[in-house]
């Protein structure tokens, strides 16, 4: 698999961000890869702990490899928000591209200690690690908090990341998982502070609902990975709902067209992000593409 870190380093160099989309099954995976192929963009496929428990680590890896080969664009497979070391061991054994060890529920010293252990395990199989030791608010697939309980200075987080030897960082930047109710108080200046302090790529969580200008402010500040989950969920469910309402009215029940409706809905929903993030066309400069 392609290294997630290599995708982010290329994005940093050329001042764009790689979109990281959460998928939930083969239909949503194929839809995101089709959109990336059309945009000629690198892409990161993310899978939540809940989803990977449902699909299976090895089966997910195989689905990803097949979809990436068909799309012909640089793509990485990433485990999102995982506090479960048993799942992490399976992902490392299957040699996914990267994983997010979510230690934000732990006290600082214990979070750093456990993160370092995960990094040692992952790096032994060339799997990269994203680190989250302070809370990014919002609950996603059953993981997260409604209010922050752990928040630290950028200097302290960077020092801990260096100690644990992580590959990229997910600090709190004012965004939140899930739907926004009112405008978030975004903090691109904090992303810029992290970039001044270290060379590790910076990740933005909670991207759904931000404006193009807000996205650009984060990219200009040095963010090179932006996570999009809620927009994919919404497109998936709304496409399915619209199709099923029509099926109910017509009394026609064909699963194949339902899967196509979901695929098309997700593909249309994710397609604009490649242009917004500046990643469209960047696959052409990737070795072998």
Helices and strands as residue ranges (DSSP letters): H 4-14, E 18-22, H 26-39, E 43-48, H 49-55, H 57-71, E 75-82, H 85-93, E 98-102, H 108-123, E 128-132, E 138-140, E 143-145, H 154-164, E 168-169, H 188-197, E 201-204, H 212-220, E 223-228, H 230-250, H 255-276, G 282-285
